[in-house]
Amino acid sequence: MSAKKKLSGIDKTAILLYALGPELAAPLVRDLDDATLIRISQRMSDLGKIESETLNSVLREYIEMHNSDDPMFHASRRDVVELLRHAVDEPREQLVLSNLDEPKKMTIWDKLTRMKPEMIKTYIETEHPQTIALILGNIDTSVASRVIALLPEDLQMSVVMRMSKIESVPKDLVQDIEETLEVELSGSEGQSGMSFDGMLNVVEILKKLDKAVATPILNKLEERDEELFKQVDRLLLIFDDLIDLSDRDIQTILKHISSDDLVKALKGASDEIAERFFGNMSSRAAEIMREDMEVMGAMKLADVEEAQMNVLKTVRKLDDEGSISLSGSEDMV
């Protein structure tokens, strides 16, 4: 985990408890309710590598001075088990671990964010502009902006105006929208005939498998059903996923991609991802690239997606060669 990525409260809690160690952290978590303990345990289990810069930035919020000589930490499920063993009784430990081991469920907003903008447009374009505004306001801004670009001009303005005025939305209204979208997506089928939910389940399973196991499966899938393979392959790695790479991996990628592809790719990316790349360049190079992006102006969605795919092809090649690592936490109990 990099310090440049904005940390949530649960991120900071998990990092702090890991740094304190099981015996010191136990009194802090002993009286937490089960739901909170499950959330913290899940986050700690997923932390993976923790750079010293990240650790220090968290600890500086709690103490006046702290220096870490260890350049890298690595948190895993093993640390969660050790923490729970010291903190709670066995029934609560088993309750938390059973929830920890359950596969993560993607929300409808996660699913929409991973869809192609053209597909999202087909689902929402017949909805009332207010509903469209609420939906786009709940997904990643980089994806929402691409969807808006595909809408008719009169609808674009109506949606943007409504999005700008949204302050709070009744919980039951959001729930109704979520349920409607879930039904529509669950019943939808790709060109392969597999439902979108089914495809996402396949993707999430493949992402959790060791590469030595996943690669042969994908190879056989490509041989038997090329169309399904293309759909699954596109979902396995999207440009937004690059935000979780380490600084070292980002720097390696920068050495192997063209500045032209990167400028175009970042034009359609979120500010957070753009800053991950800018933060790993020299200040002068980042300044030049920002200027190039401004001068370039608006771009066709197809050109942005082509550039992002070019970057992702390079990223996968570097991962296959072992030059970078797309995998998450490696140590499991």
C-alpha positions in Angstrom: 0.0 0.0 0.0 1.4 3.4 -1.0 1.3 6.6 1.0 0.2 8.4 -2.2 -3.1 6.6 -2.1 -5.6 8.4 0.1 -6.2 6.2 3.1 -9.6 5.7 4.6 -10.3 5.6 8.3 -10.5 1.8 8.2 -7.1 1.6 6.3 -5.4 3.7 9.0 -7.0 1.6 11.8 -5.8 -1.7 10.2 -2.3 -0.3 9.6 -2.0 1.0 13.2 -3.2 -2.2 14.8 -0.8 -4.3 12.6 2.1 -2.0 13.6 1.3 -2.3 17.3 1.3 -6.1 17.1 -1.2 -8.6 18.6 -0.5 -8.1 22.4 -0.6 -4.3 22.3 -3.5 -4.1 19.9 -5.7 -6.6 21.7 -7.0 -4.2 24.4 -8.0 -1.8 21.6 -10.2 -4.2 19.7 -11.5 -6.4 22.6 -14.6 -4.2 23.1 -15.4 -3.5 19.5 -18.7 -4.8 18.1 -18.6 -7.8 15.7 -19.4 -5.8 12.6 -16.6 -3.3 13.2 -14.1 -6.1 14.1 -15.0 -7.9 10.9 -14.4 -4.8 8.8 -11.0 -4.1 10.4 -10.0 -7.8 10.1 -10.9 -7.9 6.5 -9.0 -4.7 5.7 -5.9 -5.9 7.6 -5.9 -9.2 5.8 -6.0 -7.3 2.5 -3.2 -4.7 3.3 -0.4 -6.7 1.6 2.9 -4.7 1.5 3.0 -1.6 3.6 5.7 0.8 2.7 7.4 2.6 5.5 6.2 6.0 4.2 2.6 4.8 4.5 3.2 3.4 8.0 4.9 6.7 9.2 2.2 8.9 7.7 -0.4 6.9 9.8 1.6 6.9 13.0 2.3 10.6 12.7 -1.4 11.1 13.3 -1.1 9.5 16.7 2.3 10.3 17.9 4.6 13.3 17.5 7.6 11.5 16.1 8.2 8.0 14.7 10.9 6.6 12.5 10.8 3.2 10.9 14.1 1.6 9.8 12.2 -1.3 8.2 11.7 -0.4 4.5 8.7 -2.7 4.0 6.1 -4.4 6.1 3.8 -7.1 5.0 0.4 -7.8 6.7 -1.6 -10.9 5.9 -4.4 -13.1 7.3 -1.8 -14.7 9.6 -1.6 -11.4 11.5 -5.4 -11.2 11.8 -5.5 -14.7 13.3 -2.8 -13.8 15.8 -4.6 -10.5 16.7 -7.9 -12.2 17.3 -6.3 -15.0 19.4 -5.1 -12.4 21.8 -8.1 -10.1 21.7 -11.3 -12.2 21.8 -12.7 -15.5 22.9 -12.8 -18.5 20.5 -16.5 -18.2 19.4 -15.9 -14.5 18.4 -12.7 -15.4 16.7 -14.4 -18.1 14.6 -17.3 -15.7 13.8 -14.9 -13.1 12.5 -12.7 -15.5 10.6 -15.8 -17.2 8.9 -16.9 -13.8 7.7 -13.3 -13.0 6.6 -13.2 -16.2 4.5 -16.4 -15.4 2.6 -15.9 -14.2 -0.9 -16.2 -10.5 -1.3 -19.5 -9.4 -2.8 -19.4 -6.7 -5.4 -22.0 -4.0 -5.0 -24.1 -2.9 -8.0 -21.9 0.3 -8.1 -18.7 -1.9 -8.3 -20.3 -3.8 -11.2 -21.3 -0.7 -13.1 -17.8 0.8 -12.7 -16.3 -2.3 -14.3 -18.7 -2.2 -17.3 -17.9 -0.5 -20.6 -19.5 3.0 -20.7 -21.5 2.0 -23.8 -23.1 -0.8 -21.9 -24.0 1.4 -18.9 -25.6 3.9 -21.4 -27.9 1.2 -22.8 -29.2 0.5 -19.2 -29.8 4.0 -18.1 -30.6 6.1 -21.1 -34.4 5.5 -20.9 -34.5 6.4 -17.2 -35.6 9.8 -15.9 -32.7 12.4 -15.9 -32.9 12.5 -12.1 -32.4 8.7 -11.9 -29.5 8.9 -14.3 -27.9 11.6 -12.2 -28.2 9.5 -9.1 -26.7 6.5 -10.8 -23.8 8.3 -12.3 -23.2 10.1 -9.0 -22.6 6.8 -7.3 -20.0 5.4 -9.7 -16.4 6.3 -10.4 -16.2 9.8 -11.9 -13.9 8.8 -14.7 -16.5 6.2 -15.8 -19.5 8.6 -15.3 -17.9 11.2 -17.4 -17.5 8.8 -20.3 -21.1 7.7 -20.0 -22.3 11.4 -20.0 -20.3 11.9 -23.2 -22.3 9.2 -24.9 -25.7 10.7 -24.0 -27.7 13.0 -26.3 -26.7 16.6 -25.8 -30.0 17.7 -24.4 -29.9 14.8 -21.9 -26.3 15.6 -21.0 -27.2 19.1 -19.7 -30.2 17.9 -17.8 -28.2 15.1 -16.1 -25.3 17.4 -15.2 -27.6 20.1 -13.8 -29.3 17.5 -11.6 -26.0 16.0 -10.5 -24.8 19.4 -9.4 -27.9 19.9 -7.1 -27.8 16.5 -5.4 -27.1 16.9 -1.7 -28.7 14.0 0.0 -30.7 11.1 -1.3 -33.3 9.1 0.7 -32.0 5.7 1.6 -35.1 3.9 0.3 -34.8 5.6 -3.1 -31.2 4.5 -3.5 -32.2 1.0 -2.4 -34.9 0.9 -5.1 -32.5 1.9 -7.8 -29.9 -0.7 -6.6 -32.6 -3.4 -6.6 -33.8 -2.5 -10.1 -30.2 -2.4 -11.5 -29.4 -5.7 -9.8 -32.4 -7.4 -11.5 -31.5 -5.9 -14.9 -27.9 -6.9 -14.7 -28.5 -10.3 -13.3 -30.9 -11.0 -16.2 -28.5 -9.6 -18.9 -26.3 -11.8 -21.0 -23.2 -11.0 -22.9 -22.5 -12.3 -26.4 -21.2 -15.5 -24.8 -24.6 -16.2 -23.1 -23.2 -15.8 -19.6 -25.0 -13.4 -17.3 -23.0 -10.4 -16.1 -23.2 -11.6 -12.5 -21.8 -15.0 -13.5 -19.0 -13.4 -15.5 -18.1 -11.2 -12.5 -18.0 -14.2 -10.3 -15.7 -16.0 -12.7 -13.4 -12.9 -12.8 -13.3 -12.6 -9.0 -12.4 -16.3 -8.7 -9.7 -16.1 -11.3 -8.2 -13.0 -9.6 -7.9 -14.9 -6.4 -6.2 -17.9 -8.0 -2.4 -18.3 -8.2 -1.2 -17.3 -11.6 0.1 -20.8 -12.2 -3.4 -22.1 -11.9 -5.3 -19.2 -13.5 -3.2 -19.0 -16.7 -3.9 -22.5 -17.9 -7.6 -22.0 -17.2 -7.7 -18.8 -19.3 -5.7 -20.5 -22.1 -8.3 -23.3 -22.3 -11.1 -20.9 -22.1 -9.7 -19.0 -25.1 -9.5 -22.2 -27.0 -13.1 -23.3 -26.3 -15.0 -19.9 -26.2 -13.0 -17.0 -27.6 -15.8 -14.5 -27.1 -16.3 -15.4 -23.4 -12.5 -15.3 -23.0 -12.4 -11.7 -24.4 -15.2 -10.6 -22.0 -13.6 -12.1 -19.0 -10.1 -11.0 -19.9 -11.3 -7.4 -20.3 -12.8 -7.5 -16.7 -9.7 -9.1 -15.1 -7.7 -5.9 -15.4 -9.1 -2.4 -15.9 -7.2 0.9 -15.9 -8.6 1.9 -12.5 -6.9 -1.2 -11.0 -3.4 0.4 -11.5 -4.1 2.7 -8.6 -3.2 -0.1 -6.2 0.3 -0.8 -7.7 3.4 0.1 -5.7 5.4 3.2 -6.6 8.2 0.9 -7.8 5.8 -0.9 -10.2 4.5 2.4 -11.5 8.0 3.6 -12.1 8.8 0.4 -14.0 5.6 0.8 -16.1 6.6 4.4 -17.0 9.9 3.1 -18.5 8.0 0.8 -20.9 5.1 2.8 -22.2 5.0 5.7 -24.6 4.2 9.2 -23.3 1.6 9.5 -26.1 -0.3 6.5 -24.8 0.0 7.6 -21.2 -1.3 11.2 -21.9 -4.3 9.8 -23.8 -5.0 7.1 -21.2 -4.9 9.6 -18.3 -7.3 11.9 -20.1 -10.0 9.4 -19.3 -8.8 8.4 -15.9 -9.6 9.6 -12.4 -7.5 12.3 -10.8 -6.3 9.8 -8.2 -4.8 7.5 -10.9 -3.3 10.4 -12.8 -1.6 11.6 -9.5 -0.2 8.1 -8.9 1.6 8.4 -12.2 2.6 12.1 -11.8 3.9 11.3 -8.3 6.4 8.8 -9.7 7.8 11.2 -12.4 10.2 14.1 -12.0 8.4 17.3 -11.2 9.4 18.6 -14.6 8.1 15.6 -16.5 4.8 15.7 -14.6 4.4 19.4 -15.4 5.0 18.8 -19.1 2.5 15.9 -19.2 -0.2 18.0 -17.4 0.4 20.8 -20.0 0.1 18.2 -22.8 -3.2 17.0 -21.4 -4.6 20.5 -21.2 -3.5 21.4 -24.8 -4.9 18.1 -26.1 -8.5 19.1 -25.2 -11.4 16.7 -25.6 -10.8 13.3 -27.0 -12.9 10.6 -28.5 -13.8 7.8 -26.0 -12.5 5.2 -28.5 -9.1 6.9 -28.6 -8.9 7.0 -24.8 -9.8 3.3 -24.4 -7.3 2.3 -27.1 -4.5 4.1 -25.2 -5.6 2.5 -21.9 -5.6 -0.9 -23.5 -2.1 -0.3 -24.9 -0.9 0.5 -21.4 -2.7 -2.5 -19.9 -1.0 -4.8 -22.5 2.4 -3.5 -21.4 1.4 -3.9 -17.7 0.4 -7.6 -18.3 3.6 -8.3 -20.2 5.6 -6.9 -17.3 3.6 -8.9 -14.8 4.2 -12.1 -16.8 7.9 -11.3 -16.9 8.0 -10.8 -13.1 9.1 -7.1 -13.5 6.0 -6.0 -11.6 3.4 -7.7 -9.5 -0.4 -7.4 -10.1 -1.2 -9.9 -7.3 -2.2 -8.8 -3.9 -1.3 -10.3 -0.5 0.7 -13.5 -0.9 1.0 -14.9 2.6 -2.1 -16.8 3.6 -2.9 -19.2 6.4 
